[in-house]
C-alpha cells in the first residue's frame, strides 16, 4: 500500500522531505509540529511559505509551512481555487468539488479537504481552533464505529445476509467517508457561527427598537441605522451560504464529484488492474511480466473467453460504481439537507428581525405624520386667529387717519366701533372653524 501511495502521489520537493523529517521530532509540549523548513529552493522561485494545519484521517494534527506550488500539486488544484482561501481577499462562501479535493470557504473556515487529510489555513481565530478540535474528536471517536463496522461486515459474510450491511454500512451518518465528516464539521461551524451572530443581533435589536418607539431621538435613530446595516450584511452572508448548499443539492454531478474516497478507491482498483494486465500466466503456471505475446500464439477460443469475461467484469463494475455513487449522493444530500434546514432557520430569524425593523419604521413614520398633522392644524388655527386680529388693525388704521367725520363728535362712538369689530371677528373665526369641520380638515 505504501508503494501504491508513492506511485499515485506526485513527487514531493526537497522542502517537503525536510518537513517530513522535522515532523517526527517531538516538541517540549509533547506535540509533533513542524519546527523548521528548508526554504532555500522555495525562495529561489519567489514563492513565500504559508502556515497550514494538516489533520489526517486518524485525527493527528500538524502545523506545516508549505508553498503555493507544492499545495497545488499535492491537491491537484488550480491557482484560482487557492485564491479563494487567501485571507487577504474577501470572497463569498463557496464549496467547490474538484478531482482530488474539496475547496471549502465558509466564513472563518477556509480549508482543502482530500480523501485522507484536511489542510486548514493556520489562524488564531477561535472558530478555526474549534474546528480542528472538533474534527479530531470526531475522527478519534469514529474508531469505535469502524470496529463495529468491521465486525458487522464479518458477520454479514458468514450469514450471507444483506440486512446487516444496512445496519453497519455507509448509510449510517456515523460512518460517512472522511471528506464528508470534515465537510460536516465545516458546515456545522459556519452555521453555528452565523446563528450566534443572528442571536446576538436579536438580543441587541429588540430592546433598541422598543426604546425607539417610546422615544424618538437622533441618537436612537443612529443606533437603529447601524443595526440595520449590520443586519443587511449578515443576511447577505447567510443567504450566500444557503444558496451554495441549495446549489449543491440541486446538482447531482457536483455531489458525485465530491465523493473523493470512492474515486480514490476506483483509481487504486484500476491501478492494480493495470499492473495485473502487464503480466500473464504461461502454460506451466509461471507468471511473466514481460511484454504480452502476439495474439496469434494464443488460441482463439481463449481470446473470446477472456474478452467476454472482461466485458462482463467491466459491466459489473460500472453497475456497482453507479449504485455506490447513487447511494453516496443520497448520503451527501441528506447531510446537506440537515444543514440547509439550520441555515434556513437562521435566515428566517434575520427575515423576522428585518420585518420587525420595517414595522417599527412604519410605526415611527405614522407617529411623525400624526405630529406633522397636528402642527398643520395648529398652524391653521393660528393663521385664522391672525386674520381676525388683523381686522382690528385695519379698523385702527382707518381711524388713525387724519380726517374728520361727524362720528368723532360723539364720546362713546369709538366704543361701539370696537364692539362691532370684535363681534364681527368672532363671527368670522367661528365661520372658519365650521368650514374646517365641514371639510374634515381637523377634528373638532
CORZIBEL-V461962 format. One record per helix or strand of 3 or more residues. SS is the DSSP state (~ for helix, > for strand). FROM is the first residue (numbers start at 1). LEN is the number of residues. If there is no record, write none. Layout:
ss->(SS & SS)
from->(FROM & FROM)
len->(LEN & LEN)
//
This chain:
ss->(~ & ~ & ~ & > & > & ~ & ~ & > & > & > & > & ~ & ~ & ~ & ~ & ~ & ~ & ~ & ~ & ~ & ~)
from->(2 & 14 & 40 & 49 & 61 & 68 & 79 & 94 & 102 & 109 & 117 & 126 & 163 & 173 & 178 & 218 & 252 & 260 & 300 & 406 & 413)
len->(7 & 10 & 6 & 8 & 7 & 8 & 5 & 4 & 5 & 5 & 5 & 34 & 6 & 3 & 37 & 33 & 6 & 18 & 100 & 4 & 26)
//
